[in-house]
Amino acid sequence: MAHALMTLARERGPDKSFCPSEAARAVAQDWRPLMDDVRRVAATLPLSATQGGEPVDPETAKGPIRLSLAP
């Protein structure tokens, strides 16, 4: 999962974000059950999480978030 997250982040570059579900879809066809794990792993990586443009903790944020490379 960490590899999928970092690959997406690097492909997008520092100025673009992505939905965590993109990483889950990259590793499994049945991706929805992976979303808690995706957020947990994202919190351990050099990624920034935002919701509505504001920084959030990917593990505790409710609703959709976006991830990007940390500055």
Buried (B, 14 or more C-beta within 10 A) or exposed (E): BEEBBBEBBEEBEEEEBBBBBBBBBBBEEEBEEBEEBBBEBBEEBEBBBBBEEEEBEBEEBEEEBBBBBEE
